[in-house]
Amino acid sequence: MDRRKFLKNASLTSIGLAAGSSVLACAKTEKTLTDATQQKEDTTTIIDNTSFPVSICTWGFVDANAKAGQTLEQGVKALDAAIAGVAIEEENLTNTTVGKGGAPDRDGQVTLDACVMDSSGDCGAVVCVQNITNVALLAKKVMTETPHVILAAKGAEDFAYTQGFKKENLLTEASKKAWEDWKKTSEYKPIINIENHDTIGMLCLDKDGDIAGACTTSGLSYKMKGRVGDSPIIGSGLFVDNQVGGAAATGLGEEILKTVGSFLIVELMRNGMHPQQACEEAINRIVNKNKNHKDFQAAYIAINKAGQTGSYCIHPGFAYMKYQHGKNERILSKAFLKA
């Protein structure tokens, strides 16, 4: 066989093999898509709306979660219920990590961060806001009343006044005294499970099966001026996809930001993971990327469309609240490290 015939035959053979491979690949892809479609259909059939509504939040914020759950039972939509719930802590003067009464930055200024995400996929956020207590509601106003997603500092504060928010001094006498005591040493170190980095992240599943969430915080105690953590950042502190579920984070924001963990959890649930498994994988990502993970806390909560929930953290001691069927319970989270 001469070279020309050999190349011609080889080309025809290659075309045949390629065509055969393509057919097989198409058949395999079609089967995979069919299986995936069937799996989604099967998942839909097991969702029981008698388990709705549900509200969950980070840490032991009993009153806040009860407010959200009771509001959901009245037929209020998920986002408004979440905002009503976190407002309890924003207005709680004894809570030094959220809202009015929160610990100030190193210059003695209380600055707040928050974000919200609706079941429609819309979201809004505010960062470094002074003089406004209910910043989760302000984040919703950014979402609904502006063409933007995030407003910062003085711009966010000025916008708040146009929306009817009142100016308040957020620095309480107790927080001021604690700040003045801190200035004697000016030493900063994250304290695991102590309220210098706690956040309230809340996820709500309403009677219609829609999911939304809110996350609000005063950030790290005695942080550098202008510091922003994960809490107001969509995808890190909070993420919701109404077809799948939602997740929220708490802990040391600098580390949570690096893996966009709330988004990751939702994507893992999209691929079939239970909320518990997804939270565990998100924490594992943080741990595997940081050899100093024993020096800080990070934690996640999550809920899916069926109302199933989960949580996971690095250090023991984190818990979350769950309101369902009129019962508001504190659930101790599993942890990567053992006590």
Salt bridges, closest charged atoms under 4 A:
ASP35 OD2 - LYS31 NZ 3.10
ASP80 OD1 - LYS140 NZ 2.69
ASP158 OD1 - LYS154 NZ 2.76
GLU168 OE1 - LYS100 NZ 3.26
ASP181 OD2 - LYS177 NZ 3.25
ASP181 OD1 - LYS184 NZ 3.58
ASP198 OD1 - HIS197 ND1 3.51
ASP206 OD2 - LYS77 NZ 3.24
ASP208 OD2 - LYS77 NZ 3.34
ASP210 OD2 - LYS77 NZ 2.65
ASP241 OD2 - ARG270 NH2 2.73
GLU254 OE1 - ARG227 NH2 2.82
GLU255 OE2 - LYS258 NZ 3.26
GLU267 OE2 - ARG270 NH2 2.75
GLU281 OE2 - ARG285 NE 2.83
GLU329 OE1 - LYS327 NZ 3.91
